[in-house]
Amino acid sequence: EIAEVTGVQTCALPISAKDEATRQAKAIRADCRAAIEAETVGYNGASVEKDGEHLGRKLLTHMRTSVDAPPYLIVLEAIASCSFLVKLAVAEVREDAPKAAPEDLTTIEEGLRKLKVHGWRTEEEEAGRAPFVRRNLLLLHFVLYCEKIELNLQESTQRALSELQHKVKTIADMLFQYCLQNRWVKAALTVTEVQAMLVSGVWDHKDDECRELMKSKWTRQGLKVPKLTISANAADVEAGTQATIKVEVTRLHAYSAEELAEVLKDQGPTGAGKQAEQPQPKEGWWVIAEGIRTQKTDKDGGLSATEELSHNSLVGGQVLACGLDAPMMACEINFEAPAHPGEYKVMVHVRNTGCAGVDVRRKVTFQVKQRYPGDRKSVV
């Protein structure tokens, strides 16, 4: 996925930066509103704002009690219960609407219970789910566990699932942008994992079996599974000045000229409308810098009674895109250094929302030094 991400400062934003952040937030909501309104009649700007708030509340409920990344189920429930997708389930009463067959949903549910999937391990986990949310959640989980659940969906269910998947992409994109806007870095990273799992049809981002399944799918399509290495570094800086993280990503799966020609031949149009030269496909990655904060713990290793939850936050982000034959990608993430001297750590993540389990990361450590009196250096 190719999109634009603007870096967010770690310290208090100056007035000009706050205005820019506000402008960007409005632009994100406007883009999401336009995309959704183009697909769904009657879904207006107020509905987009409502769903954005709904998605945010679901994540905040988790973040108020834990500094860990939100579980996949929380993200999937947030998406499945937003009004944009609930409308799909409600619309099934129309004669011409795609309908998820009840017997298919029951089979999926029984399969999830046997697999003891989070959300179906006990009756308590299933309790309180609205029928429309249950329908969406079951279909989404079938995408993840289709290799584990033996079921040939009825044609009506297949059409309902296809429509749901198309719209889930829009909602997931909106949720990801909402997390970036609020600097909820762990939530944003979890959303990228969920997006990749839904595209890849696997249930876990790190499971070896899932990686093998994904590898076989890519091989059948004549594509190489991405394989990256990353290097990242940041020079020591004075407090309040501009800091820069330099990132280089090596693509060990870069295509040779012959391999690229084969991919273009397989994917290009044929017949009378065949073009003389096809544009080369691009590969896109998110680069997300996560500021690491230290929690104070008691003698037993738990969170200190007087210490509030302190979440890691977004330092900045970039998008990397290149042709399939490029051996390397590079970018810089600029941000304002913290005001207090000391050692700081940032985890740089390279993420792909279309392929699960191929992400890489690298921790960067740098020193922030005390500024000398009379130094008038300013952030560029």
Secondary structure, 3 states (H helix, E strand, C coil): CCCCCCCCCCCCCCHHHHHHHHHHHHHHHHHHHHHHHHHCCCCCHHHHHHHHHHHHHHHHHHHCCCCCCCCHHHHHHHHHCCHHHHHHHHHHHCCCCCCCCHHHHHHHHHHHHHHCCCCCCCHHHHCCCCHHHHHHHHHHHHHHHCCCCCCCCCHHHHHHHHHHHHHHHHHHHHHHHHHHHCCCHHHHHHHHHHHHHHHHCCCCCCCHHHHHHHHHHHHHCCCCCCCEEEEEEECCEECCCEEEEEEEEEECCCCCHHHHHHHHHHHCCCHHHCCCCCCCCEEEEEEEEEECCCCCECCCCCECCCCCCCCCEEEEEEEEEEECCCCEEEEEEEEECCCCCEEEEEEEEEECCCCCCCCEEEEEEEEEECCCCCCCCCCC
